Amino acid sequence: MNDESVVPDTLAEDSLLLQIRALGHLPSPSSTALRLYALIQSEDVDLHKVAEVIKRDVALTVRLIRMANRPGGTPGRPVASVEEGLMRIGLKTVAGLAVGLSVIDDAVASSAPDASAYLALCRHSLAAAVLAEWMCDRPEIPVSAADLFTCALLARIGQLALLRFYPEPYSVLLRLNQNTHELLDAEREQLGIDHQAITLALLQEWGFPDPLTEAIRISEAEPELRVGNDRSHVMAQILNFAWEAAPALISRHTEKINGYLEHGLALLGQSVSTEELPGMVEDIIGHWQEWGSHTPGHDSSNKDIAPNSGEAESVTTRLLLVGVPLAIRQSWESTFAGRGYGVLNVDSWGAVTTQMTNESVGFLIIWQDEPHILGEQEKRLFESWTGEEQRAIVVLVPELNAPFAQELLEIGADIVLPCTVSVPLLGAQLARLEGKLVVARNLEAERSTHRKLLSELVLTTRKLHLQTLTDPLTGLANRRMAEAFLKRHWFQVERRNLPLGVLIIDLDDFKRINDKFGHDAGDAALRAFATVLKENVRQEDLAVRLGGDEFLVVCPLAQVSNLEYLRKRLIEVARQLTLETGPLSCSIGFAESDRNTMKSPSELLKQADEHLMRLKRNRPGKG
Ligand SMILES: Nc1nc2c(ncn2[C@@H]2O[C@H](COP(=O)(O)OP(=O)(O)OP(=O)(O)O)[C@@H](O)[C@H]2O)c(=O)[nH]1
């Protein structure tokens, strides 16, 4: 590990995945999402059963109906029932959506310290999913668009896991390594595991279909390994392409999307004429706009594409005048410019959106000289402006006591004034509001400092916590971590009757090694034996140093025959070690879980320990 490593040495262990799992940092899909996934795998999917599961999840039901009625989606009358929504969107897409969104919700709910990086990654995955689905939603393409959507949504779930586990260091790693292969290398070097290993393990754990998992695996392979005409390779190429192109879609960079689409469709053997492309780009942006609105922080993601107002960067507070008649505007412009405000102007409410990313806009001053019932779209627009604490909205109306004026205040206008307001009075009101804005800005700056401190604190606490779970001499898990791991897996033993095996290992005559060669040589022998364990157990097993010369291996899903095999192998490999202290001899007892006779993991350990004691007693020369 080099000096620039972002995590301490003790964390960079082969068993990182197990540590992450044991600490519960993996993104987890909701039980609804997993049930949906299981249901749609069956040959004859029962639509009503699927609808039943969805209806129990209110948030998912709402999203499903919204999605089914999205503008630009399948034309037809509005859908109001879950069943109809399912038919319109497709079962697989819904299941994929449920998994993806529940993972996002999970992160938001747990208020991940670096939520912005986490959400950016979620958005990247969602944009890739939208692109992949859009590309394959044509009859000539031999793969299912819905499958592709889900695959793209979940392809980088391992990155989300790492981001939760190491929020800050991993976001640094992501920033420094934009290229996938560099990122994988950096992860392996600095964290001891790459995101792909975690993605694949998670998908396997969730029972994701193997061919789709395989496509995800290939999608991150070197370019030459992605070539192939079978289904997995075609899917992998699309996934890779969608991931690369997604940032252009998020920033709605028309030219770049154009280039990507041309290239991507050519990849699928589809030729498109130059005339067709702009329509396609518009279509895909429309899709994204609708899907993207399902991830928090969507609005802020558009910052980088705000049409440039042509104004030089400045910290002057700007007034954005909306629909103010020319004559009045001219008089205001000169007055307010004289008071140090910048003045911008747009003609309609709709046009305001493009200026909202201009951070220097402090006031929206809306001229609404006709009483007017606000439409749904206008209300939503209005609400999105009023969500901004550091901005004030002033509306000018013909008559203050009209119900319309009251409605504006209710939906978030900071102040409503009559159109006849004098310039000095308007100026005084702006000055009053400005005071509030300054307080809000300072508060936000303070909050962001607190967030940063908090994230550092959380990270340090996590590192310390992790250190309390590892054995400092060998880097193996310690007894505490073993207990947590056993407890988690015991659940599977009781619930699903899955086997769980343990091996307890004691080095033979270790005291003699210490006495003869010294304590340091004894330590080296312990470390060497730990390496034997790490190299010979499966990825899903947990190797533990219990203390002194005693070790434990916990093997989920392993039965007696596997344990017997592992036992022989460990004894053999230890015997072949070439150490200053000579080959290592060890005794190994093992036991397999039996939910009928054992009530807890400690009974399983006890049985393995008794086996070990019998072996120790019966060793030649002992008795
Ligand atoms: N070098 C070193 N020795 C340790 C460490 N922890 C415990 N020990 C030594 O490990 C030895 C364990 O000895 P015993 O429990 O008597 O076992 P043994 O000599 O292996 O005898 P049998 O188990 O009967 O084969 C003791 O001498 C401890 O001092 C450690 O961290 N480093």
The ligand as a MOL file (V3000), in Angstrom:
LIG
                    3D

  0  0  0     0  0            999 V3000
M  V30 BEGIN CTAB
M  V30 COUNTS 32 34 0 0 0
M  V30 BEGIN ATOM
M  V30 1 N 4.3000 -15.1500 19.8850 0
M  V30 2 C 3.0920 -15.0830 20.4340 0
M  V30 3 N 2.7150 -16.0270 21.2940 0
M  V30 4 C 1.4920 -15.9690 21.8430 0
M  V30 5 C 0.5840 -14.9310 21.5290 0
M  V30 6 N -0.5510 -15.1440 22.2270 0
M  V30 7 C -0.3840 -16.2810 22.9570 0
M  V30 8 N 0.8540 -16.7780 22.7110 0
M  V30 9 C 1.4770 -17.9740 23.2620 0
M  V30 10 O 0.8610 -19.1120 22.7010 0
M  V30 11 C 1.1430 -20.2300 23.5730 0
M  V30 12 C -0.0640 -21.1180 23.6290 0
M  V30 13 O 0.3070 -22.2100 24.3850 0
M  V30 14 P -0.6500 -23.3170 24.8950 0
M  V30 15 O -2.0360 -22.7770 25.0470 0
M  V30 16 O -0.0190 -23.9640 26.0800 0
M  V30 17 O -0.7150 -24.3180 23.7130 0
M  V30 18 P 0.3720 -25.1600 22.9290 0
M  V30 19 O 1.7670 -24.9110 23.3940 0
M  V30 20 O 0.1270 -24.9120 21.5000 0
M  V30 21 O -0.0110 -26.5960 23.3540 0
M  V30 22 P -1.1120 -27.5130 22.6650 0
M  V30 23 O -2.2510 -26.6400 22.2790 0
M  V30 24 O -1.4870 -28.5130 23.7230 0
M  V30 25 O -0.4680 -28.1140 21.4870 0
M  V30 26 C 1.5240 -19.6190 24.9330 0
M  V30 27 O 2.9080 -19.8310 25.1620 0
M  V30 28 C 1.2650 -18.1260 24.7630 0
M  V30 29 O 2.2000 -17.3350 25.4630 0
M  V30 30 C 1.0190 -13.9210 20.6240 0
M  V30 31 O 0.3090 -12.9710 20.2910 0
M  V30 32 N 2.2680 -14.0540 20.1050 0
M  V30 END ATOM
M  V30 BEGIN BOND
M  V30 1 1 1 2
M  V30 2 2 2 3
M  V30 3 1 2 32
M  V30 4 1 3 4
M  V30 5 2 4 5
M  V30 6 1 4 8
M  V30 7 1 5 6
M  V30 8 1 5 30
M  V30 9 2 6 7
M  V30 10 1 7 8
M  V30 11 1 8 9
M  V30 12 1 9 10
M  V30 13 1 9 28
M  V30 14 1 10 11
M  V30 15 1 11 12
M  V30 16 1 11 26
M  V30 17 1 12 13
M  V30 18 1 13 14
M  V30 19 2 14 15
M  V30 20 1 14 16
M  V30 21 1 14 17
M  V30 22 1 17 18
M  V30 23 2 18 19
M  V30 24 1 18 20
M  V30 25 1 18 21
M  V30 26 1 21 22
M  V30 27 2 22 23
M  V30 28 1 22 24
M  V30 29 1 22 25
M  V30 30 1 26 27
M  V30 31 1 26 28
M  V30 32 1 28 29
M  V30 33 2 30 31
M  V30 34 1 30 32
M  V30 END BOND
M  V30 END CTAB
M  END
